[in-house]
């Protein structure tokens, strides 16, 4: 089945190691598939001494604009352009959420 819609995966960058410099999605905390214009229910977790900084991995089936923050609004700046069918990684602060709209 082909991917449709928009998907957010929230986790930590790196792995459970002393060296947290790995540019990978490590421990996954949650994932959601919000509708256009709807803010994610979950927010990013707090920074972790063990796991590192939280991040969002974004993927959209169509070009999209994405806003990240405590009260994100993807219809206004600042926002990120996420090209279709591309994984887009963004570091997040604790409690920040995601909202998207079609480009």
C-alpha positions in Angstrom: 0.0 0.0 0.0 1.4 3.4 -0.9 2.1 6.0 1.8 -0.5 8.8 2.1 -0.9 11.7 4.4 1.7 13.0 6.9 3.7 11.2 9.6 5.6 12.4 12.6 8.0 10.2 14.6 9.4 11.6 17.8 12.5 10.2 19.5 16.0 11.1 20.6 18.9 11.8 18.3 21.7 9.2 18.8 21.8 6.1 20.9 22.1 5.2 24.6 25.8 5.8 24.8 28.1 8.4 26.2 28.8 9.7 22.7 25.5 11.1 21.6 26.9 12.6 18.3 25.4 10.0 16.0 23.0 11.6 13.5 20.4 8.9 13.7 16.9 8.5 15.2 17.6 6.5 18.3 15.0 5.8 21.0 11.5 6.3 19.5 9.0 7.8 22.0 5.8 8.2 20.0 4.5 8.6 16.5 1.3 10.2 15.0 -0.4 10.9 11.7 -2.2 14.2 12.3 -4.7 15.6 9.7 -3.8 18.8 7.9 -4.0 21.8 10.1 -4.2 19.7 13.3 -1.5 19.9 16.0 0.0 16.7 17.3 -1.5 15.4 20.5 1.9 14.6 22.0 4.8 16.9 22.5 8.6 16.3 22.4 10.0 14.9 25.6 12.6 16.7 27.7 16.4 16.5 26.9 17.8 13.4 28.4 21.3 12.8 29.8 21.0 9.2 28.7 19.4 9.6 25.2 20.3 13.2 24.1 18.1 15.8 22.5 14.6 15.1 21.3 13.9 15.3 17.6 11.1 14.9 15.1 11.3 12.9 11.9 8.8 14.3 9.4 7.5 12.6 6.2 4.7 13.8 3.9 3.2 12.1 0.8 2.9 15.6 -0.8 4.8 18.9 -0.4 4.0 20.4 3.0 4.7 23.3 5.3 5.4 22.4 8.9 5.5 24.5 12.1 7.1 23.3 15.3 6.5 24.9 18.7 4.4 25.0 21.8 1.5 26.4 19.7 2.5 25.7 16.1 0.7 27.3 13.2 1.7 25.9 9.8 -0.2 28.7 8.0 2.2 31.3 9.2 5.9 31.9 9.5 8.2 30.6 10.8 7.6 27.3 9.1 9.6 24.6 7.3 9.1 23.3 3.7 9.1 19.5 3.7 9.3 18.0 0.2 7.1 15.1 -0.7 8.5 11.6 0.1 11.5 12.8 2.0 12.5 12.2 5.6 13.1 15.5 7.3 14.8 15.6 10.8 14.4 18.5 13.1 15.7 18.9 16.7 12.9 19.8 19.2 12.6 21.4 22.6 10.7 19.7 25.4 6.9 20.1 25.0 7.1 21.3 21.3 4.5 20.0 18.9 4.0 19.7 15.1 1.4 21.0 12.7 1.4 20.7 8.9 -0.6 22.0 5.9 -0.3 21.1 2.2 2.1 23.4 0.3 
